[in-house]
Amino acid sequence: MKKTTTLVLSGLFMVAVAATITSCNNADKDAAPAAVAEKAPAGKGQSYKIAYVLIDTLTSQYQKCKDLEEEFTKKRANAESTINAKGKTFTAQMQEFNRKYQSNQFTQQQFEAEQARLAKLQQDLESLQARLSNSLQEEYQKEFQALTDTIQNFTKSYAKEKGYDFILCKSSGIDNVLYANEAYDVTEEVVKALNKRYTKTAPKKEKK
């Protein structure tokens, strides 16, 4: 009897990215990354300065975002390694149990005691897997929320500095912007500024 022991945590990063996009699409003009054009509303002598940011490009080029993904890829691998190692031990003990059972090496009392022990071991393994998975997911969501806040706070100050009334976010997956002139794409400028700020605050990685 074999027990699947791999820890299923793949896709967390994409879920988190989607959360950023959703947050960006739902935020007001002071909150999210985004798009630049001038338009005078009908009947009003007022114009708005608007820009947009490609959120897919931002999350793939912003170093803090890449570091976060790398960090949790390692943590996920470590968790999977722990579960797999314990799973192999459990499988080996199950095989030994079956071998002894088939060769009638157990008394009834020994059989019941070993069966109970293995059942408890299996239950502990499943609990550990769930615990590690939930812990990683909660930690990841917390870190990614902090990342989202950083992007939104920067965008707010960036918009004020550049005089933008609105900054919209545009993506390939969830997109409320049906068309945007590439001349108003400020993604590169925003990514450069974010990476410059992050480089100053990020802890230096140890050389291998």
ROSE-4610 file (N, C-alpha, C; in Angstrom, 1 decimal, always signed):
// ROSE-4610
residu = [M/M/M/K/K/K/K/K/K/T/T/T/T/T/T/T/T/T/L/L/L/V/V/V/L/L/L/S/S/S/G/G/G/L/L/L/F/F/F/M/M/M/V/V/V/A/A/A/V/V/V/A/A/A/A/A/A/T/T/T/I/I/I/T/T/T/S/S/S/C/C/C/N/N/N/N/N/N/A/A/A/D/D/D/K/K/K/D/D/D/A/A/A/A/A/A/P/P/P/A/A/A/A/A/A/V/V/V/A/A/A/E/E/E/K/K/K/A/A/A/P/P/P/A/A/A/G/G/G/K/K/K/G/G/G/Q/Q/Q/S/S/S/Y/Y/Y/K/K/K/I/I/I/A/A/A/Y/Y/Y/V/V/V/L/L/L/I/I/I/D/D/D/T/T/T/L/L/L/T/T/T/S/S/S/Q/Q/Q/Y/Y/Y/Q/Q/Q/K/K/K/C/C/C/K/K/K/D/D/D/L/L/L/E/E/E/E/E/E/E/E/E/F/F/F/T/T/T/K/K/K/K/K/K/R/R/R/A/A/A/N/N/N/A/A/A/E/E/E/S/S/S/T/T/T/I/I/I/N/N/N/A/A/A/K/K/K/G/G/G/K/K/K/T/T/T/F/F/F/T/T/T/A/A/A/Q/Q/Q/M/M/M/Q/Q/Q/E/E/E/F/F/F/N/N/N/R/R/R/K/K/K/Y/Y/Y/Q/Q/Q/S/S/S/N/N/N/Q/Q/Q/F/F/F/T/T/T/Q/Q/Q/Q/Q/Q/Q/Q/Q/F/F/F/E/E/E/A/A/A/E/E/E/Q/Q/Q/A/A/A/R/R/R/L/L/L/A/A/A/K/K/K/L/L/L/Q/Q/Q/Q/Q/Q/D/D/D/L/L/L/E/E/E/S/S/S/L/L/L/Q/Q/Q/A/A/A/R/R/R/L/L/L/S/S/S/N/N/N/S/S/S/L/L/L/Q/Q/Q/E/E/E/E/E/E/Y/Y/Y/Q/Q/Q/K/K/K/E/E/E/F/F/F/Q/Q/Q/A/A/A/L/L/L/T/T/T/D/D/D/T/T/T/I/I/I/Q/Q/Q/N/N/N/F/F/F/T/T/T/K/K/K/S/S/S/Y/Y/Y/A/A/A/K/K/K/E/E/E/K/K/K/G/G/G/Y/Y/Y/D/D/D/F/F/F/I/I/I/L/L/L/C/C/C/K/K/K/S/S/S/S/S/S/G/G/G/I/I/I/D/D/D/N/N/N/V/V/V/L/L/L/Y/Y/Y/A/A/A/N/N/N/E/E/E/A/A/A/Y/Y/Y/D/D/D/V/V/V/T/T/T/E/E/E/E/E/E/V/V/V/V/V/V/K/K/K/A/A/A/L/L/L/N/N/N/K/K/K/R/R/R/Y/Y/Y/T/T/T/K/K/K/T/T/T/A/A/A/P/P/P/K/K/K/K/K/K/E/E/E/K/K/K/K/K/K]
num = [1/1/1/2/2/2/3/3/3/4/4/4/5/5/5/6/6/6/7/7/7/8/8/8/9/9/9/10/10/10/11/11/11/12/12/12/13/13/13/14/14/14/15/15/15/16/16/16/17/17/17/18/18/18/19/19/19/20/20/20/21/21/21/22/22/22/23/23/23/24/24/24/25/25/25/26/26/26/27/27/27/28/28/28/29/29/29/30/30/30/31/31/31/32/32/32/33/33/33/34/34/34/35/35/35/36/36/36/37/37/37/38/38/38/39/39/39/40/40/40/41/41/41/42/42/42/43/43/43/44/44/44/45/45/45/46/46/46/47/47/47/48/48/48/49/49/49/50/50/50/51/51/51/52/52/52/53/53/53/54/54/54/55/55/55/56/56/56/57/57/57/58/58/58/59/59/59/60/60/60/61/61/61/62/62/62/63/63/63/64/64/64/65/65/65/66/66/66/67/67/67/68/68/68/69/69/69/70/70/70/71/71/71/72/72/72/73/73/73/74/74/74/75/75/75/76/76/76/77/77/77/78/78/78/79/79/79/80/80/80/81/81/81/82/82/82/83/83/83/84/84/84/85/85/85/86/86/86/87/87/87/88/88/88/89/89/89/90/90/90/91/91/91/92/92/92/93/93/93/94/94/94/95/95/95/96/96/96/97/97/97/98/98/98/99/99/99/100/100/100/101/101/101/102/102/102/103/103/103/104/104/104/105/105/105/106/106/106/107/107/107/108/108/108/109/109/109/110/110/110/111/111/111/112/112/112/113/113/113/114/114/114/115/115/115/116/116/116/117/117/117/118/118/118/119/119/119/120/120/120/121/121/121/122/122/122/123/123/123/124/124/124/125/125/125/126/126/126/127/127/127/128/128/128/129/129/129/130/130/130/131/131/131/132/132/132/133/133/133/134/134/134/135/135/135/136/136/136/137/137/137/138/138/138/139/139/139/140/140/140/141/141/141/142/142/142/143/143/143/144/144/144/145/145/145/146/146/146/147/147/147/148/148/148/149/149/149/150/150/150/151/151/151/152/152/152/153/153/153/154/154/154/155/155/155/156/156/156/157/157/157/158/158/158/159/159/159/160/160/160/161/161/161/162/162/162/163/163/163/164/164/164/165/165/165/166/166/166/167/167/167/168/168/168/169/169/169/170/170/170/171/171/171/172/172/172/173/173/173/174/174/174/175/175/175/176/176/176/177/177/177/178/178/178/179/179/179/180/180/180/181/181/181/182/182/182/183/183/183/184/184/184/185/185/185/186/186/186/187/187/187/188/188/188/189/189/189/190/190/190/191/191/191/192/192/192/193/193/193/194/194/194/195/195/195/196/196/196/197/197/197/198/198/198/199/199/199/200/200/200/201/201/201/202/202/202/203/203/203/204/204/204/205/205/205/206/206/206/207/207/207/208/208/208]
x = [+0.8/+0.0/+0.9/+0.7/+1.6/+0.7/+1.4/+0.7/+1.4/+0.6/+1.1/+1.6/+2.8/+3.4/+3.8/+3.7/+4.1/+3.3/+3.9/+3.1/+2.6/+1.3/+0.8/+0.6/+1.6/+1.5/+1.8/+1.9/+2.2/+1.0/+1.3/+0.3/+0.1/+0.7/+0.5/+0.9/+2.0/+2.6/+1.6/+1.0/+0.1/-1.2/-1.6/-2.8/-2.5/-1.3/-0.9/-0.9/-0.3/-0.3/-1.7/-2.6/-4.0/-4.6/-4.2/-4.7/-4.2/-3.0/-2.4/-3.2/-3.5/-4.2/-5.6/-6.3/-7.6/-7.6/-6.6/-6.5/-6.2/-5.4/-5.1/-6.4/-7.2/-8.4/-9.4/-9.5/-10.5/-10.1/-8.8/-8.4/-8.8/-8.8/-9.1/-7.9/-8.0/-6.9/-5.7/-5.8/-4.7/-4.0/-4.5/-4.0/-3.3/-3.5/-3.0/-2.0/-1.2/-0.3/-1.1/-0.5/-1.3/-1.2/-2.0/-2.1/-2.1/-1.3/-1.3/-1.9/-2.9/-3.5/-4.3/-4.5/-5.3/-6.6/-7.7/-9.0/-9.9/-10.6/-11.5/-12.9/-13.5/-14.9/-15.8/-16.8/-17.8/-18.5/-18.5/-19.2/-18.4/-17.2/-16.3/-14.9/-14.4/-13.1/-12.0/-12.1/-11.2/-10.5/-9.3/-8.6/-7.9/-7.8/-7.2/-5.9/-4.9/-3.7/-3.7/-3.7/-3.8/-2.6/-2.2/-1.1/-1.5/-0.8/-1.0/+0.3/+0.2/+1.3/+0.9/+1.8/+1.5/+1.9/+0.9/+1.1/+1.9/+1.7/+2.5/+4.0/+4.3/+5.7/+6.3/+5.5/+6.0/+6.3/+5.4/+5.7/+6.8/+7.1/+8.2/+9.5/+9.5/+10.8/+11.1/+10.2/+10.4/+11.2/+12.4/+13.3/+12.7/+12.0/+11.4/+10.4/+9.7/+8.7/+9.4/+10.5/+11.2/+11.9/+12.4/+13.0/+12.0/+10.8/+9.7/+9.4/+9.3/+9.0/+10.1/+11.3/+12.5/+12.5/+12.3/+12.3/+11.3/+10.1/+9.0/+9.1/+9.8/+10.1/+11.0/+12.0/+12.9/+12.2/+11.4/+10.6/+9.7/+9.1/+8.2/+8.9/+10.1/+11.0/+11.4/+11.8/+12.2/+11.0/+9.8/+8.7/+8.4/+8.4/+8.2/+9.2/+10.5/+11.6/+11.3/+10.8/+10.5/+9.4/+8.4/+7.2/+7.6/+8.4/+8.8/+9.7/+10.6/+11.5/+10.7/+9.7/+8.9/+8.0/+7.5/+6.7/+7.4/+8.7/+9.4/+9.6/+9.9/+10.0/+8.7/+7.6/+6.3/+6.1/+6.4/+6.2/+7.0/+8.3/+9.1/+8.6/+8.1/+7.5/+6.2/+5.5/+4.2/+4.6/+5.7/+6.1/+6.6/+7.3/+7.8/+6.7/+5.7/+4.5/+3.8/+3.6/+2.9/+3.7/+5.0/+5.9/+5.7/+5.8/+5.7/+4.3/+3.3/+1.9/+1.7/+2.2/+2.1/+2.9/+3.9/+4.7/+4.4/+3.2/+2.7/+3.7/+4.4/+5.4/+4.8/+3.5/+2.8/+1.9/+1.9/+0.8/-0.3/-1.5/-2.7/-2.4/-1.8/-1.6/-0.5/+0.5/+1.5/+1.0/+0.1/-0.5/-1.3/-2.2/-3.0/-2.2/-1.2/-0.4/+0.4/+0.9/+1.7/+0.7/-0.4/-1.4/-1.9/-2.0/-2.4/-1.3/-0.1/+1.1/+1.2/+1.1/+1.2/+0.0/-1.1/-2.3/-2.0/-1.4/-1.1/+0.0/+1.0/+2.1/+1.5/+0.6/+0.0/-0.8/-1.5/-2.3/-1.4/-0.3/+0.7/+1.3/+1.6/+2.1/+1.2/-0.1/-1.1/-1.3/-1.2/-1.4/-0.2/+1.0/+2.2/+2.1/+1.7/+1.6/+0.6/-0.5/-1.5/-1.0/-0.3/+0.3/+1.3/+2.2/+3.2/+2.6/+1.7/+1.0/+0.3/-0.5/-1.3/-0.3/+0.7/+1.7/+2.4/+2.8/+3.5/+2.5/+1.3/+0.3/+0.0/-0.2/-0.5/+0.7/+1.9/+3.1/+3.3/+3.0/+3.1/+2.1/+0.9/-0.1/+0.2/+0.8/+1.1/+2.3/+3.3/+4.4/+3.9/+3.1/+2.6/+1.7/+1.0/+0.1/+1.0/+2.1/+3.1/+3.7/+3.9/+4.5/+3.5/+2.2/+1.1/+1.0/+1.1/+1.0/+2.2/+3.4/+4.5/+4.3/+3.8/+3.5/+2.5/+1.4/+0.3/+0.8/+1.5/+2.0/+3.0/+3.9/+4.8/+4.0/+3.0/+2.2/+1.5/+1.1/+0.4/+1.4/+2.6/+3.6/+4.1/+4.2/+4.7/+3.7/+2.4/+1.3/+1.3/+1.5/+1.6/+2.8/+3.9/+5.2/+5.1/+4.4/+4.3/+3.1/+2.2/+1.0/-0.1/-0.1/-1.2/-2.4/-3.6/-4.8/-5.2/-4.9/-5.2/-4.0/-3.8/-2.9/-3.6/-3.7/-4.5/-3.6/-4.1/-3.2/-3.8/-2.9/-3.3/-2.6/-3.3/-2.7/-3.3/-2.6/-3.0/-4.1/-4.2/-5.3/-6.6/-6.5/-7.7/-7.5/-8.2/-7.9/-9.2/-9.3/-10.5/-10.2/-8.9/-8.5/-8.5/-9.5/-9.7/-8.7/-8.3/-7.2/-6.4/-5.1/-4.2/-3.1/-2.9/-1.8/-0.5/+0.4/+1.7/+2.5/+2.2/+2.9/+2.7/+1.6/+1.2/+1.6/+2.4/+2.9/+4.1/+3.9/+5.0/+5.5/+5.3/+5.8/+7.3/+8.0/+9.5/+10.0/+9.4/+9.8/+9.5/+8.3/+7.9/+8.7/+9.0/+9.8/+11.2/+11.8/+13.2/+13.2/+12.2/+12.1/+11.9/+11.0/+10.8/+12.1/+12.8/+14.0/+15.1/+15.1/+16.1/+15.9/+14.6/+14.3/+14.5/+14.2/+14.4/+15.8/+16.7/+18.1/+18.7/+18.2/+18.7/+18.3/+17.2/+16.7/+16.8/+17.0/+17.0/+18.3/+18.2/+19.4/+20.3/+21.6/+22.5/+22.6/+22.5/+22.6/+24.0/+24.1/+25.5/+26.0/+27.3/+27.9/+28.2/+27.9/+28.1/+29.6]
y = [-1.2/+0.0/+1.2/+2.1/+3.3/+4.5/+5.5/+6.8/+7.9/+8.7/+9.8/+10.8/+11.3/+12.1/+13.5/+13.8/+15.1/+16.2/+17.3/+18.5/+19.3/+19.5/+20.2/+21.7/+22.5/+23.9/+24.7/+24.0/+24.7/+25.6/+26.6/+27.6/+28.7/+28.7/+29.7/+31.1/+31.1/+32.3/+33.0/+32.2/+32.7/+33.2/+32.5/+32.9/+34.3/+34.4/+35.7/+36.8/+36.5/+37.5/+37.9/+37.0/+37.3/+38.2/+38.0/+38.8/+40.2/+40.4/+41.7/+42.4/+41.7/+42.2/+42.6/+41.8/+42.1/+43.3/+43.4/+44.5/+45.8/+45.7/+46.8/+47.3/+46.3/+46.7/+47.3/+47.0/+47.5/+48.7/+49.1/+50.2/+51.5/+52.6/+53.9/+54.6/+55.8/+56.5/+56.7/+56.6/+56.8/+55.5/+54.4/+53.1/+52.2/+52.1/+51.0/+51.4/+50.4/+50.6/+50.8/+51.5/+51.7/+52.4/+53.5/+54.0/+55.5/+56.3/+57.8/+58.4/+59.2/+59.9/+61.1/+62.0/+63.2/+63.2/+63.5/+63.5/+64.5/+65.3/+66.3/+65.7/+65.5/+65.0/+65.9/+65.3/+66.1/+67.1/+68.4/+69.4/+70.0/+69.6/+70.2/+70.6/+71.6/+72.1/+71.6/+70.3/+69.7/+68.5/+68.3/+67.1/+66.3/+65.0/+64.1/+63.5/+63.3/+62.7/+61.3/+60.3/+58.9/+58.1/+57.1/+56.2/+54.8/+53.8/+52.4/+51.7/+50.6/+49.7/+48.3/+47.6/+46.2/+45.3/+44.8/+44.1/+42.9/+42.2/+40.9/+41.2/+42.3/+42.7/+43.2/+43.9/+44.4/+43.2/+42.3/+41.1/+40.2/+40.2/+39.4/+40.1/+41.4/+42.2/+42.9/+43.0/+43.6/+42.6/+43.0/+42.0/+41.5/+42.3/+41.9/+40.8/+40.9/+39.9/+38.6/+38.7/+37.5/+36.8/+37.6/+37.1/+36.4/+36.9/+36.3/+34.9/+34.8/+33.6/+32.5/+33.0/+32.1/+31.6/+32.5/+32.1/+31.0/+31.2/+30.2/+29.0/+29.0/+27.8/+26.9/+27.5/+26.8/+26.2/+27.0/+26.6/+25.4/+25.5/+24.5/+23.2/+23.3/+22.1/+21.5/+22.3/+21.7/+21.0/+21.6/+20.9/+19.6/+19.6/+18.4/+17.3/+17.8/+16.8/+16.2/+17.0/+16.4/+15.4/+15.8/+14.8/+13.6/+13.7/+12.6/+11.6/+12.2/+11.3/+10.5/+11.2/+10.5/+9.5/+9.9/+9.0/+7.7/+7.8/+6.6/+5.7/+6.3/+5.5/+4.8/+5.5/+4.9/+3.7/+3.9/+2.9/+1.7/+1.9/+0.8/+0.0/+0.7/+0.0/-0.8/-0.2/-0.9/-2.2/-2.1/-3.3/-4.4/-4.0/-4.9/-5.5/-4.7/-5.2/-6.3/-6.0/-6.9/-8.2/-8.1/-9.3/-10.2/-9.6/-10.4/-11.0/-10.2/-10.7/-11.9/-11.8/-12.9/-14.1/-14.0/-15.1/-15.6/-15.1/-15.4/-15.3/-14.1/-13.9/-13.1/-12.7/-11.9/-12.8/-12.6/-13.1/-12.1/-12.4/-11.6/-10.2/-10.3/-9.1/-8.2/-8.8/-8.1/-7.4/-8.2/-7.7/-6.4/-6.5/-5.4/-4.2/-4.4/-3.3/-2.6/-3.4/-2.9/-2.2/-2.7/-2.1/-0.7/-0.7/+0.6/+1.6/+1.2/+2.1/+2.7/+1.8/+2.3/+3.2/+3.0/+3.8/+5.2/+5.2/+6.5/+7.2/+6.5/+7.1/+7.7/+7.0/+7.6/+8.8/+8.8/+10.0/+11.2/+10.9/+12.0/+12.5/+11.7/+12.1/+13.0/+12.6/+13.4/+14.8/+14.8/+16.0/+17.0/+16.4/+17.2/+17.8/+17.0/+17.5/+18.7/+18.6/+19.6/+20.9/+20.6/+21.7/+22.5/+21.8/+22.5/+23.3/+22.6/+23.3/+24.5/+24.5/+25.6/+26.7/+26.3/+27.3/+28.1/+27.3/+28.0/+28.9/+28.4/+29.3/+30.6/+30.4/+31.6/+32.6/+32.1/+32.9/+33.6/+32.8/+33.4/+34.5/+34.3/+35.3/+36.6/+36.4/+37.6/+38.4/+37.7/+38.3/+39.0/+38.3/+38.9/+40.1/+40.1/+41.2/+42.5/+42.2/+43.3/+43.8/+42.9/+43.3/+44.1/+43.7/+44.5/+45.9/+45.9/+47.3/+48.1/+47.6/+48.3/+48.9/+48.1/+48.5/+49.6/+49.4/+50.4/+51.7/+51.7/+52.9/+53.6/+52.9/+53.5/+54.2/+53.5/+54.0/+55.3/+55.4/+56.6/+57.8/+57.6/+58.7/+59.0/+57.9/+58.1/+59.0/+58.7/+59.4/+60.9/+61.2/+62.6/+63.3/+62.6/+63.2/+63.5/+62.6/+62.8/+63.6/+63.8/+64.6/+63.8/+62.5/+61.6/+61.7/+61.7/+61.7/+60.2/+59.4/+57.9/+57.1/+56.0/+55.0/+53.7/+53.1/+51.9/+50.7/+49.5/+48.3/+47.5/+47.0/+46.2/+44.9/+43.8/+42.5/+41.6/+40.5/+39.6/+38.7/+38.5/+37.6/+38.2/+39.2/+40.0/+41.4/+41.9/+43.2/+44.0/+45.1/+46.0/+47.1/+47.1/+48.1/+47.4/+47.8/+47.1/+47.6/+48.9/+49.4/+50.4/+50.4/+51.5/+51.8/+53.0/+53.5/+53.2/+52.6/+52.2/+53.5/+54.6/+55.8/+56.2/+55.6/+56.0/+54.8/+53.9/+52.8/+53.2/+53.3/+53.7/+52.5/+51.3/+50.1/+50.1/+50.4/+50.3/+51.3/+52.5/+53.6/+53.2/+52.6/+52.2/+51.0/+50.0/+48.9/+49.3/+50.2/+50.7/+51.4/+52.2/+52.9/+52.0/+51.0/+50.0/+49.2/+48.8/+48.0/+48.8/+50.1/+51.0/+51.1/+51.3/+51.4/+50.1/+49.0/+47.7/+47.3/+47.7/+47.4/+48.1/+49.2/+49.9/+49.3/+48.6/+48.0/+46.5/+45.8/+44.3/+43.9/+42.8/+42.2/+41.6/+41.8/+41.2/+39.7/+39.0/+37.5/+37.1/+36.0/+35.4/+34.8/+35.0/+34.4/+32.9/+32.1/+30.6/+30.3]
z = [+0.0/+0.0/+0.0/-1.0/-1.1/-0.9/-0.3/+0.0/-0.8/-1.6/-2.3/-1.3/-1.4/-0.4/-0.9/-2.2/-2.7/-2.2/-1.9/-1.3/-2.5/-2.6/-3.8/-3.4/-3.9/-3.7/-5.0/-6.1/-7.4/-7.7/-8.4/-8.8/-7.9/-6.7/-5.7/-6.3/-7.0/-7.5/-8.5/-9.4/-10.3/-9.7/-8.6/-7.9/-7.3/-6.7/-6.1/-7.1/-8.3/-9.4/-9.8/-9.9/-10.2/-9.2/-7.9/-6.8/-7.0/-7.4/-7.7/-8.8/-9.9/-11.0/-10.6/-9.8/-9.3/-8.5/-7.6/-6.7/-7.5/-8.5/-9.4/-10.1/-10.7/-11.4/-10.5/-9.3/-8.4/-7.6/-7.7/-6.9/-7.5/-6.7/-7.2/-7.8/-8.3/-9.0/-8.1/-6.8/-5.9/-5.5/-6.0/-5.5/-6.4/-7.7/-8.5/-9.7/-10.2/-11.4/-12.6/-13.8/-14.9/-16.2/-16.9/-18.3/-18.7/-20.0/-20.0/-21.3/-21.1/-22.3/-21.8/-22.6/-22.2/-23.0/-22.3/-22.9/-22.2/-23.0/-22.5/-22.5/-21.3/-21.2/-22.0/-22.6/-23.3/-22.4/-22.9/-22.1/-21.0/-20.9/-19.8/-20.4/-19.9/-20.4/-19.5/-19.2/-18.3/-18.9/-18.7/-19.3/-18.2/-18.5/-17.5/-18.1/-17.3/-17.7/-17.2/-18.1/-17.8/-18.3/-17.6/-18.0/-17.7/-18.3/-17.9/-17.7/-16.9/-16.7/-17.1/-17.7/-18.1/-16.8/-16.2/-14.9/-15.1/-16.2/-16.5/-16.6/-17.3/-17.4/-16.1/-15.3/-14.0/-13.1/-13.0/-12.1/-12.5/-13.8/-14.3/-14.3/-14.2/-14.2/-12.9/-12.0/-10.7/-9.8/-9.4/-8.8/-7.5/-6.7/-5.5/-5.7/-6.8/-7.1/-7.5/-8.3/-8.7/-7.5/-6.5/-5.3/-4.5/-4.4/-3.6/-4.2/-5.5/-6.2/-5.9/-6.1/-5.8/-4.4/-3.5/-2.0/-1.7/-2.3/-2.0/-2.8/-3.9/-4.7/-3.9/-3.2/-2.4/-1.1/-0.5/+0.7/+0.3/-0.9/-1.3/-1.6/-2.2/-2.4/-1.1/-0.1/+1.2/+1.8/+1.8/+2.4/+1.7/+0.3/-0.4/-0.1/+0.1/+0.4/+1.8/+2.7/+4.1/+4.0/+3.3/+3.1/+2.4/+1.3/+0.5/+1.3/+2.1/+2.9/+4.0/+4.6/+5.6/+4.9/+3.7/+2.9/+2.6/+2.2/+1.8/+3.0/+4.2/+5.4/+5.7/+5.6/+5.8/+4.9/+3.6/+2.6/+2.9/+3.3/+3.6/+4.8/+5.8/+7.0/+6.6/+5.7/+5.2/+4.5/+3.7/+2.9/+3.9/+4.9/+5.9/+6.7/+7.0/+7.7/+6.8/+5.5/+4.7/+4.5/+4.4/+4.3/+5.5/+6.7/+7.9/+8.0/+7.6/+7.7/+6.8/+5.5/+4.6/+4.9/+5.7/+6.1/+7.6/+8.1/+9.4/+10.5/+10.5/+11.6/+12.8/+12.6/+13.7/+14.6/+15.8/+16.6/+16.4/+16.9/+16.7/+17.4/+18.6/+19.4/+18.7/+18.1/+17.4/+16.1/+15.5/+14.2/+14.5/+15.5/+15.9/+16.3/+17.1/+17.6/+16.4/+15.5/+14.4/+13.4/+13.2/+12.4/+12.9/+14.2/+14.9/+14.8/+14.9/+14.9/+13.5/+12.4/+11.1/+10.7/+11.2/+11.0/+11.6/+12.8/+13.4/+12.6/+12.1/+11.4/+10.1/+9.5/+8.2/+8.5/+9.6/+10.0/+10.3/+11.0/+11.3/+10.1/+9.1/+7.8/+7.1/+7.1/+6.4/+7.1/+8.4/+9.2/+8.9/+8.8/+8.6/+7.2/+6.2/+4.8/+4.8/+5.4/+5.5/+6.2/+7.3/+8.1/+7.3/+6.6/+5.8/+4.6/+4.0/+2.9/+3.3/+4.4/+4.8/+5.3/+6.0/+6.5/+5.4/+4.4/+3.2/+2.5/+2.3/+1.6/+2.4/+3.7/+4.5/+4.5/+4.6/+4.6/+3.2/+2.1/+0.8/+0.6/+1.0/+0.8/+1.6/+2.7/+3.6/+2.9/+2.4/+1.7/+0.4/-0.3/-1.6/-1.4/-0.3/+0.0/+0.3/+1.0/+1.3/+0.0/-0.9/-2.3/-3.0/-3.0/-3.6/-3.1/-1.7/-1.1/-1.5/-1.6/-2.1/-3.5/-4.4/-5.7/-5.8/-5.0/-5.0/-4.4/-3.3/-2.6/-3.5/-4.2/-5.1/-6.3/-6.8/-7.9/-7.5/-6.3/-5.8/-5.8/-5.3/-5.3/-6.7/-7.5/-8.9/-9.7/-9.5/-10.2/-9.7/-8.5/-8.0/-8.5/-8.6/-9.1/-10.5/-11.3/-12.8/-13.2/-12.2/-12.6/-13.2/-13.0/-13.6/-12.7/-13.4/-12.6/-12.4/-13.4/-13.3/-13.8/-13.2/-13.7/-13.6/-14.8/-15.0/-15.1/-14.8/-15.1/-16.2/-17.0/-18.2/-18.2/-18.5/-18.4/-19.5/-19.8/-20.8/-20.3/-19.0/-18.5/-18.1/-17.2/-16.7/-17.1/-18.1/-18.7/-19.0/-18.3/-18.5/-19.5/-19.9/-20.9/-22.3/-23.1/-24.4/-25.4/-25.3/-26.2/-25.4/-25.7/-25.1/-26.1/-26.3/-27.2/-26.5/-27.1/-26.5/-26.1/-26.6/-26.3/-24.8/-24.2/-22.8/-21.9/-22.3/-21.5/-20.7/-19.3/-18.4/-17.6/-18.1/-17.4/-17.2/-18.2/-18.1/-17.0/-17.0/-16.1/-14.7/-14.5/-13.2/-12.6/-13.5/-13.1/-12.7/-13.5/-13.2/-11.8/-11.6/-10.3/-9.1/-9.3/-8.3/-8.0/-9.0/-8.8/-8.2/-8.5/-7.9/-6.4/-6.0/-4.6/-3.9/-4.6/-3.9/-3.7/-4.7/-4.6/-3.3/-3.0/-1.8/-0.5/-0.5/+0.8/+0.9/-0.2/-0.2/+0.5/+1.3/+2.0/+0.9/+1.1/+0.1/+0.2/-0.9/-0.9/-0.7/+0.0/+0.3/-1.0/-1.2/-2.4/-2.1/-3.0/-2.9/-3.1]
